Amino acid sequence: MEWFEEWFGEEYLQLYPHRDDAEAERVVALIAGVVGLRPGCRVLDVACGAGRHARALRRAGARCVGLDL
């Protein structure tokens, strides 16, 4: 098993239960307000993990691509 499979498996989800889609929506709303995110803008989510923020960005109207290991 690769280190990232072990580290970001079930234990990660148990350690950080607050890191869910609702939290991602709040973070994206904050970022969108600061940077002036507009529908159709392009966003690259580097180190996207499971893609929580990428999905929230897409729901906010961004054209988002996520990249991870």
N, CA, C and O atoms as CSV, one atom per row, in Angstrom:
chain,resi,resn,atom,element,x,y,z
A,1,MET,N,N,0.844,-1.179,0.000
A,1,MET,CA,C,0.000,0.000,0.000
A,1,MET,C,C,0.892,1.245,0.000
A,1,MET,O,O,1.871,1.320,0.742
A,2,GLU,N,N,0.544,2.203,-0.829
A,2,GLU,CA,C,1.280,3.470,-0.886
A,2,GLU,C,C,0.976,4.298,0.371
A,2,GLU,O,O,-0.086,4.155,0.977
A,3,TRP,N,N,1.927,5.167,0.754
A,3,TRP,CA,C,1.771,5.964,1.972
A,3,TRP,C,C,0.507,6.810,1.941
A,3,TRP,O,O,-0.174,6.944,2.957
A,4,PHE,N,N,0.187,7.383,0.783
A,4,PHE,CA,C,-0.972,8.265,0.715
A,4,PHE,C,C,-2.284,7.485,0.821
A,4,PHE,O,O,-3.282,8.021,1.304
A,5,GLU,N,N,-2.292,6.240,0.380
A,5,GLU,CA,C,-3.483,5.403,0.536
A,5,GLU,C,C,-3.721,5.095,2.015
A,5,GLU,O,O,-4.856,5.074,2.491
A,6,GLU,N,N,-2.631,4.861,2.717
A,6,GLU,CA,C,-2.736,4.575,4.146
A,6,GLU,C,C,-3.101,5.830,4.936
A,6,GLU,O,O,-3.987,5.795,5.789
A,7,TRP,N,N,-2.415,6.940,4.650
A,7,TRP,CA,C,-2.607,8.168,5.408
A,7,TRP,C,C,-3.984,8.785,5.178
A,7,TRP,O,O,-4.598,9.283,6.122
A,8,PHE,N,N,-4.477,8.761,3.942
A,8,PHE,CA,C,-5.749,9.409,3.623
A,8,PHE,C,C,-6.899,8.417,3.494
A,8,PHE,O,O,-7.857,8.677,2.766
A,9,GLY,N,N,-6.819,7.291,4.187
A,9,GLY,CA,C,-7.877,6.284,4.175
A,9,GLY,C,C,-8.932,6.566,5.226
A,9,GLY,O,O,-9.207,7.723,5.545
A,10,GLU,N,N,-9.513,5.528,5.754
A,10,GLU,CA,C,-10.592,5.641,6.735
A,10,GLU,C,C,-10.188,6.421,7.984
A,10,GLU,O,O,-10.999,7.172,8.526
A,11,GLU,N,N,-8.955,6.258,8.447
A,11,GLU,CA,C,-8.527,6.973,9.657
A,11,GLU,C,C,-8.559,8.479,9.453
A,11,GLU,O,O,-8.921,9.220,10.367
A,12,TYR,N,N,-8.182,8.940,8.262
A,12,TYR,CA,C,-8.234,10.372,7.955
A,12,TYR,C,C,-9.663,10.881,8.113
A,12,TYR,O,O,-9.897,11.922,8.726
A,13,LEU,N,N,-10.612,10.137,7.557
A,13,LEU,CA,C,-12.012,10.545,7.640
A,13,LEU,C,C,-12.501,10.575,9.084
A,13,LEU,O,O,-13.333,11.408,9.442
A,14,GLN,N,N,-11.994,9.679,9.902
A,14,GLN,CA,C,-12.385,9.655,11.310
A,14,GLN,C,C,-11.732,10.785,12.099
A,14,GLN,O,O,-12.341,11.330,13.020
A,15,LEU,N,N,-10.495,11.142,11.744
A,15,LEU,CA,C,-9.792,12.223,12.442
A,15,LEU,C,C,-10.351,13.597,12.094
A,15,LEU,O,O,-10.325,14.503,12.928
A,16,TYR,N,N,-10.851,13.763,10.886
A,16,TYR,CA,C,-11.308,15.064,10.403
A,16,TYR,C,C,-12.745,14.996,9.892
A,16,TYR,O,O,-12.991,15.285,8.721
A,17,PRO,N,N,-13.697,14.620,10.744
A,17,PRO,CA,C,-15.079,14.487,10.276
A,17,PRO,C,C,-15.695,15.818,9.831
A,17,PRO,O,O,-16.658,15.833,9.064
A,18,HIS,N,N,-15.138,16.932,10.314
A,18,HIS,CA,C,-15.659,18.249,9.944
A,18,HIS,C,C,-15.248,18.658,8.529
A,18,HIS,O,O,-15.790,19.619,7.982
A,19,ARG,N,N,-14.319,17.954,7.947
A,19,ARG,CA,C,-13.886,18.275,6.585
A,19,ARG,C,C,-14.804,17.551,5.599
A,19,ARG,O,O,-14.465,16.512,5.033
A,20,ASP,N,N,-15.974,18.149,5.424
A,20,ASP,CA,C,-16.991,17.549,4.582
A,20,ASP,C,C,-17.438,18.553,3.520
A,20,ASP,O,O,-16.845,19.623,3.386
A,21,ASP,N,N,-18.477,18.211,2.771
A,21,ASP,CA,C,-18.941,19.095,1.705
A,21,ASP,C,C,-19.442,20.433,2.242
A,21,ASP,O,O,-19.257,21.464,1.596
A,22,ALA,N,N,-20.072,20.427,3.412
A,22,ALA,CA,C,-20.563,21.682,3.995
A,22,ALA,C,C,-19.401,22.615,4.323
A,22,ALA,O,O,-19.482,23.819,4.080
A,23,GLU,N,N,-18.333,22.069,4.869
A,23,GLU,CA,C,-17.149,22.881,5.174
A,23,GLU,C,C,-16.527,23.412,3.890
A,23,GLU,O,O,-16.093,24.563,3.840
A,24,ALA,N,N,-16.480,22.589,2.857
A,24,ALA,CA,C,-15.927,23.018,1.572
A,24,ALA,C,C,-16.755,24.156,0.980
A,24,ALA,O,O,-16.200,25.092,0.403
A,25,GLU,N,N,-18.071,24.083,1.117
A,25,GLU,CA,C,-18.947,25.159,0.621
A,25,GLU,C,C,-18.632,26.471,1.333
A,25,GLU,O,O,-18.588,27.525,0.698
A,26,ARG,N,N,-18.415,26.414,2.645
A,26,ARG,CA,C,-18.086,27.634,3.404
A,26,ARG,C,C,-16.744,28.209,2.960
A,26,ARG,O,O,-16.613,29.423,2.800
A,27,VAL,N,N,-15.754,27.353,2.762
A,27,VAL,CA,C,-14.428,27.811,2.334
A,27,VAL,C,C,-14.510,28.440,0.947
A,27,VAL,O,O,-13.934,29.501,0.708
A,28,VAL,N,N,-15.220,27.792,0.041
A,28,VAL,CA,C,-15.353,28.319,-1.320
A,28,VAL,C,C,-16.091,29.655,-1.306
A,28,VAL,O,O,-15.718,30.566,-2.045
A,29,ALA,N,N,-17.125,29.789,-0.486
A,29,ALA,CA,C,-17.841,31.062,-0.395
A,29,ALA,C,C,-16.911,32.172,0.087
A,29,ALA,O,O,-16.961,33.289,-0.428
A,30,LEU,N,N,-16.069,31.873,1.065
A,30,LEU,CA,C,-15.104,32.854,1.562
A,30,LEU,C,C,-14.111,33.240,0.469
A,30,LEU,O,O,-13.877,34.422,0.219
A,31,ILE,N,N,-13.536,32.241,-0.174
A,31,ILE,CA,C,-12.560,32.502,-1.240
A,31,ILE,C,C,-13.211,33.266,-2.385
A,31,ILE,O,O,-12.625,34.209,-2.916
A,32,ALA,N,N,-14.418,32.864,-2.768
A,32,ALA,CA,C,-15.118,33.519,-3.874
A,32,ALA,C,C,-15.317,35.000,-3.591
A,32,ALA,O,O,-15.175,35.835,-4.484
A,33,GLY,N,N,-15.646,35.323,-2.348
A,33,GLY,CA,C,-15.828,36.718,-1.982
A,33,GLY,C,C,-14.541,37.514,-2.015
A,33,GLY,O,O,-14.544,38.686,-2.391
A,34,VAL,N,N,-13.447,36.895,-1.628
A,34,VAL,CA,C,-12.153,37.591,-1.579
A,34,VAL,C,C,-11.592,37.821,-2.978
A,34,VAL,O,O,-11.111,38.911,-3.286
A,35,VAL,N,N,-11.652,36.795,-3.825
A,35,VAL,CA,C,-11.021,36.905,-5.148
A,35,VAL,C,C,-11.995,37.323,-6.242
A,35,VAL,O,O,-11.583,37.539,-7.382
A,36,GLY,N,N,-13.276,37.440,-5.916
A,36,GLY,CA,C,-14.256,37.837,-6.918
A,36,GLY,C,C,-14.549,36.738,-7.929
A,36,GLY,O,O,-14.618,36.993,-9.131
A,37,LEU,N,N,-14.719,35.528,-7.442
A,37,LEU,CA,C,-15.023,34.388,-8.303
A,37,LEU,C,C,-16.307,34.647,-9.077
A,37,LEU,O,O,-17.335,35.002,-8.499
A,38,ARG,N,N,-16.236,34.466,-10.391
A,38,ARG,CA,C,-17.406,34.675,-11.239
A,38,ARG,C,C,-17.743,33.389,-11.975
A,38,ARG,O,O,-16.852,32.587,-12.252
A,39,PRO,N,N,-19.010,33.179,-12.296
A,39,PRO,CA,C,-19.386,31.982,-13.057
A,39,PRO,C,C,-18.583,31.881,-14.353
A,39,PRO,O,O,-18.416,32.865,-15.074
A,40,GLY,N,N,-18.097,30.688,-14.632
A,40,GLY,CA,C,-17.327,30.451,-15.848
A,40,GLY,C,C,-15.830,30.646,-15.701
A,40,GLY,O,O,-15.077,30.296,-16.609
A,41,CYS,N,N,-15.372,31.202,-14.567
A,41,CYS,CA,C,-13.932,31.388,-14.403
A,41,CYS,C,C,-13.257,30.025,-14.268
A,41,CYS,O,O,-13.887,29.048,-13.863
A,42,ARG,N,N,-12.003,29.972,-14.602
A,42,ARG,CA,C,-11.253,28.721,-14.531
A,42,ARG,C,C,-10.471,28.654,-13.228
A,42,ARG,O,O,-9.851,29.628,-12.801
A,43,VAL,N,N,-10.516,27.463,-12.597
A,43,VAL,CA,C,-9.811,27.243,-11.336
A,43,VAL,C,C,-9.089,25.908,-11.407
A,43,VAL,O,O,-9.651,24.910,-11.859
A,44,LEU,N,N,-7.842,25.895,-10.958
A,44,LEU,CA,C,-7.083,24.657,-10.824
A,44,LEU,C,C,-6.937,24.370,-9.336
A,44,LEU,O,O,-6.314,25.144,-8.609
A,45,ASP,N,N,-7.503,23.276,-8.890
A,45,ASP,CA,C,-7.423,22.862,-7.485
A,45,ASP,C,C,-6.273,21.866,-7.365
A,45,ASP,O,O,-6.434,20.681,-7.655
A,46,VAL,N,N,-5.107,22.360,-6.935
A,46,VAL,CA,C,-3.919,21.516,-6.790
A,46,VAL,C,C,-3.949,20.859,-5.411
A,46,VAL,O,O,-4.274,21.504,-4.414
A,47,ALA,N,N,-3.611,19.587,-5.366
A,47,ALA,CA,C,-3.690,18.774,-4.143
A,47,ALA,C,C,-5.149,18.682,-3.694
A,47,ALA,O,O,-5.467,18.922,-2.529
A,48,CYS,N,N,-6.023,18.331,-4.630
A,48,CYS,CA,C,-7.472,18.362,-4.398
A,48,CYS,C,C,-7.998,17.238,-3.523
A,48,CYS,O,O,-9.147,17.288,-3.082
A,49,GLY,N,N,-7.181,16.225,-3.262
A,49,GLY,CA,C,-7.662,15.124,-2.425
A,49,GLY,C,C,-8.874,14.459,-3.042
A,49,GLY,O,O,-8.845,14.051,-4.203
A,50,ALA,N,N,-9.940,14.351,-2.264
A,50,ALA,CA,C,-11.162,13.709,-2.750
A,50,ALA,C,C,-12.011,14.641,-3.611
A,50,ALA,O,O,-13.032,14.223,-4.157
A,51,GLY,N,N,-11.597,15.897,-3.734
A,51,GLY,CA,C,-12.289,16.834,-4.616
A,51,GLY,C,C,-13.416,17.628,-3.984
A,51,GLY,O,O,-14.269,18.161,-4.694
A,52,ARG,N,N,-13.433,17.717,-2.659
A,52,ARG,CA,C,-14.510,18.464,-1.991
A,52,ARG,C,C,-14.595,19.901,-2.484
A,52,ARG,O,O,-15.672,20.387,-2.829
A,53,HIS,N,N,-13.456,20.571,-2.513
A,53,HIS,CA,C,-13.459,21.976,-2.919
A,53,HIS,C,C,-13.697,22.119,-4.416
A,53,HIS,O,O,-14.363,23.061,-4.845
A,54,ALA,N,N,-13.172,21.209,-5.209
A,54,ALA,CA,C,-13.409,21.248,-6.659
A,54,ALA,C,C,-14.904,21.126,-6.949
A,54,ALA,O,O,-15.433,21.848,-7.793
A,55,ARG,N,N,-15.578,20.227,-6.261
A,55,ARG,CA,C,-17.030,20.077,-6.463
A,55,ARG,C,C,-17.769,21.343,-6.033
A,55,ARG,O,O,-18.691,21.788,-6.716
A,56,ALA,N,N,-17.367,21.918,-4.906
A,56,ALA,CA,C,-18.009,23.148,-4.431
A,56,ALA,C,C,-17.760,24.296,-5.403
A,56,ALA,O,O,-18.653,25.107,-5.650
A,57,LEU,N,N,-16.563,24.367,-5.949
A,57,LEU,CA,C,-16.255,25.404,-6.936
A,57,LEU,C,C,-17.111,25.244,-8.185
A,57,LEU,O,O,-17.595,26.233,-8.737
A,58,ARG,N,N,-17.299,24.026,-8.626
A,58,ARG,CA,C,-18.155,23.783,-9.795
A,58,ARG,C,C,-19.600,24.185,-9.497
A,58,ARG,O,O,-20.269,24.775,-10.345
A,59,ARG,N,N,-20.079,23.869,-8.301
A,59,ARG,CA,C,-21.442,24.271,-7.934
A,59,ARG,C,C,-21.571,25.794,-7.890
A,59,ARG,O,O,-22.653,26.339,-8.113
A,60,ALA,N,N,-20.457,26.478,-7.599
A,60,ALA,CA,C,-20.454,27.941,-7.580
A,60,ALA,C,C,-20.322,28.523,-8.985
A,60,ALA,O,O,-20.334,29.742,-9.158
A,61,GLY,N,N,-20.196,27.650,-9.990
A,61,GLY,CA,C,-20.152,28.116,-11.375
A,61,GLY,C,C,-18.781,28.152,-12.007
A,61,GLY,O,O,-18.652,28.516,-13.176
A,62,ALA,N,N,-17.750,27.783,-11.262
A,62,ALA,CA,C,-16.388,27.790,-11.815
A,62,ALA,C,C,-16.174,26.569,-12.703
A,62,ALA,O,O,-16.802,25.526,-12.523
A,63,ARG,N,N,-15.292,26.726,-13.644
A,63,ARG,CA,C,-14.827,25.590,-14.442
A,63,ARG,C,C,-13.572,25.095,-13.736
A,63,ARG,O,O,-12.493,25.661,-13.913
A,64,CYS,N,N,-13.706,24.056,-12.947
A,64,CYS,CA,C,-12.637,23.624,-12.055
A,64,CYS,C,C,-12.089,22.264,-12.449
A,64,CYS,O,O,-12.833,21.343,-12.786
A,65,VAL,N,N,-10.764,22.164,-12.397
A,65,VAL,CA,C,-10.063,20.897,-12.590
A,65,VAL,C,C,-9.280,20.627,-11.317
A,65,VAL,O,O,-8.597,21.511,-10.800
A,66,GLY,N,N,-9.381,19.398,-10.809
A,66,GLY,CA,C,-8.640,19.004,-9.619
A,66,GLY,C,C,-7.467,18.115,-9.984
A,66,GLY,O,O,-7.575,17.275,-10.877
A,67,LEU,N,N,-6.346,18.294,-9.298
A,67,LEU,CA,C,-5.127,17.528,-9.556
A,67,LEU,C,C,-4.555,17.045,-8.231
A,67,LEU,O,O,-4.369,17.830,-7.301
A,68,ASP,N,N,-4.278,15.748,-8.153
A,68,ASP,CA,C,-3.698,15.177,-6.949
A,68,ASP,C,C,-2.840,13.986,-7.347
A,68,ASP,O,O,-2.759,13.645,-8.527
A,69,LEU,N,N,-2.195,13.348,-6.364
A,69,LEU,CA,C,-1.366,12.173,-6.623
A,69,LEU,C,C,-2.182,11.046,-7.188
A,69,LEU,O,O,-1.645,9.974,-7.467
